[in-house]
Amino acid sequence: MGLWWGFVHVAAPLVLTYLVVPALIYLAPGAMQHVFFLNFVKLPFTDYKNLTAHNITSKGRNFYLEANDVTLGLWHVLPRTVSDRLAGTTPTDEELEMTLHSENFPVIVYLHGNSFDRTGDHRCRLYNVLSALDFHVIAVDYRGYGDSTGIPTENGIIQDANEAYQYALRMSGENTVYIWGHSMGTGVATKAAMDVSEQGKPPVGLILESPFNNLRDVVFNHPFTLPFRWMPWFDRIFVHPMQSSGLDMRTDERIVKVNCPILILHAEDDHIIPHHLASKLRHSAEEGGRDVTFVDFAKERRFRHKYIFQAQELADIISSFGKKCAAARLIELNRQQED
């Protein structure tokens, strides 16, 4: 009996890992949507209306957009210079919205990765960094994330990103608008940038933090799939169900259709999306004739997947990239005038 129970204790985890889990994924591909988006991972009792409660150091506002039968929750964090000028006052949301075009400060539309929402600690700390660099930050929760309504799909969250971008474009006047994506959000950001490029309204620059080249490679390299990589039918079990459920994210094919300078940021010790996937994406973009700046961060700095905002040189990197974007925009405006 002892030998039998010993066998069961060894065999049961193996059966669960190598038979039950793959079978569930294969037979219920919709489950992969939940695994990919992780929008159900959120903190209870989150106060989305109080930015200060989440350690946002500049003034800002919580607001909502209605689009495509969903309600999207967003934050608008002011540039530090504007926020400091408003110290000691209580401006209305309308007055805060007006600052998007009343002064010459650029705007970043921030598209987060999977799990949690716009209140995530590392995201809030990045907003503070960008605010200190005098950017407006528009941070959107896709459908199904945070207090946004609806259920996430790839096409749906790309629509949401486009809505946030179009809002920023409408409200910013002559101020420039960037798109910044992190992790899963880099796939969303690239497709959104491609869409608006095809409409003749590209962002002034696209910033991809911890990006991947395509969904198949990121699934294959994700820690979750490590026990299954040796299987000859890996793609059939893990990748094809995701594709059949509407997940695609071929960022390496879409990035060549983005008509603006691109900045890629990636840490060498990223344990979620390996550094070499960002290198592959860079290669695809350069082969497609895109203007790419690639900055990697040594593994000794331990930025991993979501702490690049800690890099002291980030301000200089973004400033340099901003100058490149401004020059490219001027060239494009001159070309349009000549035409």
C-alpha positions as CSV (number, residue, x, y, z in Angstrom):
1,M,0.0,0.0,0.0
2,G,2.8,2.4,0.9
3,L,4.5,1.8,-2.5
4,W,1.1,2.4,-4.3
5,W,0.5,5.7,-2.5
6,G,4.1,6.7,-3.3
7,F,3.4,6.0,-7.0
8,V,0.2,8.0,-6.8
9,H,1.9,11.0,-5.2
10,V,4.5,11.0,-8.0
11,A,2.1,10.2,-10.9
12,A,-0.8,12.5,-10.0
13,P,1.1,15.8,-10.5
14,L,2.5,14.5,-13.8
15,V,-0.9,13.5,-15.1
16,L,-2.3,16.8,-14.0
17,T,0.5,18.7,-15.7
18,Y,0.9,16.8,-18.9
19,L,-2.6,15.5,-19.6
20,V,-5.3,17.4,-17.7
21,V,-3.9,21.0,-18.3
22,P,-3.2,20.6,-22.0
23,A,-6.6,18.8,-22.5
24,L,-8.5,21.7,-20.8
25,I,-6.7,24.3,-22.9
26,Y,-7.3,22.4,-26.1
27,L,-10.9,21.6,-25.4
28,A,-11.8,25.0,-24.0
29,P,-9.8,27.6,-26.0
30,G,-11.8,30.4,-24.4
31,A,-9.9,29.7,-21.2
32,M,-6.7,30.9,-22.8
33,Q,-8.3,34.3,-23.2
34,H,-8.6,34.5,-19.4
35,V,-5.0,33.2,-18.9
36,F,-3.7,35.8,-21.4
37,F,-5.6,38.9,-20.3
38,L,-5.8,38.1,-16.5
39,N,-8.2,41.0,-16.2
40,F,-9.9,39.2,-13.3
41,V,-6.7,39.8,-11.2
42,K,-7.4,43.0,-9.3
43,L,-7.4,44.4,-5.8
44,P,-10.8,44.7,-4.1
45,F,-12.3,48.0,-3.0
46,T,-10.0,50.0,-5.3
47,D,-10.7,53.8,-5.3
48,Y,-10.2,54.8,-8.9
49,K,-11.4,58.4,-8.4
50,N,-8.6,59.3,-5.9
51,L,-5.3,59.5,-7.6
52,T,-3.5,60.7,-4.5
53,A,-4.5,57.4,-2.8
54,H,-2.3,55.6,-5.3
55,N,0.7,57.9,-4.7
56,I,0.3,60.0,-7.8
57,T,2.4,63.1,-7.0
58,S,0.9,65.5,-9.5
59,K,-2.6,66.8,-9.9
60,G,-4.9,64.8,-12.1
61,R,-8.4,63.5,-12.7
62,N,-10.3,60.3,-13.2
63,F,-12.7,60.3,-16.1
64,Y,-14.7,58.0,-18.4
65,L,-15.2,57.6,-22.1
66,E,-18.2,55.9,-23.7
67,A,-17.3,54.0,-26.9
68,N,-18.3,50.8,-28.7
69,D,-20.9,49.9,-26.1
70,V,-18.4,50.0,-23.2
71,T,-17.4,52.5,-20.6
72,L,-13.7,53.0,-20.2
73,G,-12.0,54.3,-17.1
74,L,-9.1,56.6,-17.5
75,W,-6.7,58.8,-15.6
76,H,-5.2,62.1,-16.7
77,V,-2.0,63.0,-14.8
78,L,-0.8,66.6,-15.4
79,P,2.8,67.7,-16.2
80,R,4.6,68.6,-13.1
81,T,5.1,72.2,-14.1
82,V,1.3,72.6,-14.7
83,S,0.5,70.8,-11.4
84,D,2.9,72.9,-9.4
85,R,1.3,76.0,-10.8
86,L,-2.1,74.8,-9.6
87,A,-0.9,74.0,-6.1
88,G,-3.3,75.3,-3.5
89,T,-6.2,75.4,-5.9
90,T,-9.0,73.0,-6.6
91,P,-9.6,73.1,-10.4
92,T,-12.6,71.4,-11.9
93,D,-12.2,68.4,-14.2
94,E,-13.1,70.6,-17.1
95,E,-10.3,73.0,-16.2
96,L,-7.9,70.1,-15.9
97,E,-9.0,68.8,-19.3
98,M,-8.3,72.2,-20.9
99,T,-4.7,72.0,-19.9
100,L,-4.2,69.3,-22.6
101,H,-4.1,72.1,-25.2
102,S,-3.7,75.3,-23.3
103,E,0.1,75.0,-23.0
104,N,2.9,73.4,-24.9
105,F,3.3,70.1,-23.2
106,P,3.3,66.7,-25.0
107,V,0.9,63.9,-24.2
108,I,1.5,60.2,-23.7
109,V,-1.3,57.7,-24.0
110,Y,-0.2,54.8,-21.8
111,L,-1.4,51.2,-22.5
112,H,-0.7,48.8,-19.7
113,G,0.0,45.0,-19.7
114,N,-2.2,42.2,-18.5
115,S,-3.5,41.8,-14.9
116,F,-4.5,44.6,-12.5
117,D,-5.3,48.1,-13.9
118,R,-4.3,51.7,-14.2
119,T,-3.7,51.9,-10.4
120,G,-0.8,49.3,-10.4
121,D,2.1,50.5,-8.3
122,H,4.8,50.2,-11.0
123,R,2.4,52.0,-13.4
124,C,1.8,54.8,-11.0
125,R,5.5,55.3,-10.4
126,L,6.0,55.5,-14.2
127,Y,3.3,58.1,-14.4
128,N,5.1,60.2,-11.8
129,V,8.4,59.9,-13.8
130,L,6.7,61.0,-17.0
131,S,4.9,63.8,-15.2
132,A,8.2,65.0,-13.8
133,L,9.4,65.2,-17.4
134,D,6.4,67.4,-18.2
135,F,4.2,65.0,-20.1
136,H,0.5,64.8,-19.8
137,V,-0.3,61.1,-19.1
138,I,-3.5,59.5,-20.3
139,A,-3.8,56.0,-18.8
140,V,-6.6,53.9,-20.0
141,D,-8.1,50.7,-18.6
142,Y,-9.2,48.5,-21.5
143,R,-12.7,46.9,-21.3
144,G,-12.9,44.4,-18.5
145,Y,-10.0,46.0,-16.6
146,G,-10.4,48.1,-13.5
147,D,-13.8,49.8,-13.5
148,S,-14.1,49.6,-17.3
149,T,-17.1,47.6,-18.5
150,G,-17.2,44.8,-21.0
151,I,-15.1,41.7,-21.7
152,P,-11.6,41.9,-23.2
153,T,-10.8,40.6,-26.7
154,E,-7.8,41.5,-28.8
155,N,-9.9,43.5,-31.2
156,G,-11.8,45.1,-28.3
157,I,-8.8,46.3,-26.4
158,I,-7.3,47.7,-29.6
159,Q,-10.5,49.6,-30.2
160,D,-10.2,51.0,-26.6
161,A,-6.6,52.1,-27.2
162,N,-7.7,53.8,-30.4
163,E,-10.5,55.6,-28.5
164,A,-8.0,56.9,-25.9
165,Y,-5.6,58.0,-28.6
166,Q,-8.4,59.8,-30.6
167,Y,-9.5,61.5,-27.4
168,A,-5.9,62.7,-26.7
169,L,-5.6,63.9,-30.3
170,R,-8.8,65.9,-30.2
171,M,-8.0,67.5,-26.9
172,S,-4.3,68.2,-27.3
173,G,-4.6,70.9,-30.0
174,E,-1.1,71.5,-31.4
175,N,0.6,69.4,-28.7
176,T,2.2,66.2,-29.8
177,V,0.8,62.8,-28.8
178,Y,2.9,59.7,-28.1
179,I,1.7,56.1,-27.6
180,W,3.5,54.1,-24.8
181,G,2.8,50.4,-24.4
182,H,4.2,48.0,-21.8
183,S,4.3,44.1,-22.1
184,M,0.9,43.0,-23.6
185,G,0.3,46.7,-24.1
186,T,3.1,46.8,-26.7
187,G,1.1,44.6,-29.0
188,V,-2.0,46.8,-28.4
189,A,0.1,50.0,-28.9
190,T,1.7,48.8,-32.1
191,K,-1.6,47.8,-33.7
192,A,-3.2,51.1,-32.6
193,A,-0.2,53.0,-34.0
194,M,-0.5,51.0,-37.3
195,D,-4.3,51.8,-37.5
196,V,-3.9,55.5,-37.0
197,S,-0.9,55.6,-39.3
198,E,-3.1,54.2,-42.1
199,Q,-5.6,56.9,-41.3
200,G,-2.9,59.6,-41.7
201,K,-2.9,60.5,-38.0
202,P,0.2,58.7,-36.6
203,P,1.5,59.4,-33.1
204,V,4.6,61.5,-33.0
205,G,6.4,58.5,-31.5
206,L,5.8,55.0,-30.4
207,I,7.4,53.7,-27.2
208,L,7.5,50.0,-26.5
209,E,8.6,48.9,-23.0
210,S,9.3,45.1,-22.6
211,P,7.8,44.2,-26.0
212,F,7.6,40.8,-27.8
213,N,7.6,40.0,-31.5
214,N,4.6,37.8,-31.8
215,L,2.1,35.8,-29.7
216,R,3.5,32.4,-30.6
217,D,7.0,33.2,-29.4
218,V,5.9,34.9,-26.2
219,V,3.7,31.9,-25.3
220,F,6.5,29.5,-26.0
221,N,8.9,31.5,-23.9
222,H,6.5,32.2,-21.0
223,P,7.4,30.6,-17.6
224,F,3.9,29.1,-17.6
225,T,4.6,26.9,-20.6
226,L,8.1,25.7,-19.5
227,P,6.9,22.2,-18.7
228,F,5.3,21.7,-22.1
229,R,7.9,23.1,-24.5
230,W,9.3,19.6,-25.4
231,M,5.9,18.5,-26.7
232,P,5.8,18.1,-30.5
233,W,2.2,19.3,-30.5
234,F,2.9,22.4,-28.5
235,D,1.5,24.8,-31.1
236,R,-1.6,22.7,-31.6
237,I,-2.4,22.7,-27.9
238,F,-1.3,26.2,-26.8
239,V,-1.0,28.5,-29.8
240,H,-3.8,27.4,-32.1
241,P,-6.5,27.6,-29.5
242,M,-5.5,31.2,-28.7
243,Q,-5.5,32.1,-32.4
244,S,-8.9,30.4,-32.9
245,S,-10.3,32.5,-30.0
246,G,-9.3,35.7,-31.6
247,L,-5.8,36.3,-30.1
248,D,-3.1,37.1,-32.7
249,M,-0.8,40.0,-31.8
250,R,1.7,39.7,-34.7
251,T,3.6,42.7,-33.7
252,D,6.5,41.9,-35.9
253,E,4.2,42.2,-39.0
254,R,2.4,45.3,-37.8
255,I,5.3,47.4,-36.7
256,V,6.5,47.8,-40.3
257,K,3.3,49.8,-41.0
258,V,3.9,52.3,-38.2
259,N,4.7,55.8,-39.6
260,C,6.7,57.3,-36.7
261,P,10.0,56.8,-34.9
262,I,10.0,53.9,-32.5
263,L,11.7,53.5,-29.1
264,I,12.2,50.0,-27.7
265,L,13.1,49.6,-24.0
266,H,14.0,46.1,-22.6
267,A,15.8,44.7,-19.6
268,E,18.3,41.9,-20.2
269,D,16.9,40.1,-17.1
270,D,13.3,40.3,-18.1
271,H,11.9,37.0,-16.8
272,I,8.5,37.3,-18.4
273,I,9.3,38.4,-22.0
274,P,12.9,37.4,-22.9
275,H,15.2,40.1,-24.2
276,H,15.8,38.2,-27.5
277,L,12.1,38.6,-28.4
278,A,12.6,42.4,-28.3
279,S,15.7,42.0,-30.5
280,K,13.6,40.0,-33.0
281,L,11.0,42.8,-33.0
282,R,13.8,45.3,-33.6
283,H,15.1,43.3,-36.5
284,S,11.7,43.1,-38.1
285,A,11.2,46.8,-37.8
286,E,14.6,47.7,-39.2
287,E,14.1,45.2,-42.1
288,G,10.8,47.1,-42.8
289,G,12.7,50.4,-43.0
290,R,11.4,51.8,-39.7
291,D,13.3,54.3,-37.6
292,V,14.1,52.3,-34.4
293,T,16.0,53.3,-31.3
294,F,16.8,50.2,-29.1
295,V,17.9,50.6,-25.5
296,D,18.6,47.6,-23.3
297,F,19.4,47.6,-19.6
298,A,22.1,45.3,-18.1
299,K,20.8,42.4,-16.0
300,E,22.9,43.6,-13.1
301,R,20.5,46.5,-12.7
302,R,17.6,44.0,-11.9
303,F,14.9,46.0,-13.7
304,R,13.3,42.7,-14.9
305,H,9.9,43.1,-16.5
306,K,8.5,46.2,-15.0
307,Y,11.1,48.4,-13.3
308,I,12.7,50.2,-16.2
309,F,11.2,53.4,-14.8
310,Q,13.9,53.3,-12.1
311,A,16.7,54.0,-14.7
312,Q,18.2,57.3,-13.9
313,E,19.0,57.8,-17.6
314,L,15.4,57.4,-18.7
315,A,14.9,61.1,-18.8
316,D,17.8,61.6,-21.2
317,I,16.6,58.6,-23.3
318,I,13.1,60.1,-23.7
319,S,14.4,63.6,-24.3
320,S,16.7,62.4,-27.0
321,F,13.9,60.3,-28.6
322,G,11.6,63.4,-28.4
323,K,14.1,65.4,-30.4
324,K,14.2,62.7,-33.0
325,C,10.4,62.6,-33.2
326,A,10.2,66.4,-33.5
327,A,12.7,66.4,-36.4
328,A,10.8,63.6,-38.1
329,R,7.5,65.4,-37.7
330,L,9.0,68.6,-39.2
331,I,10.3,66.7,-42.2
332,E,6.8,65.1,-42.7
333,L,5.1,68.5,-42.4
334,N,7.4,70.0,-44.9
335,R,6.8,67.1,-47.3
336,Q,3.0,67.5,-47.0
337,Q,3.3,71.2,-47.8
338,E,5.4,70.5,-50.9
339,D,2.8,67.9,-52.0
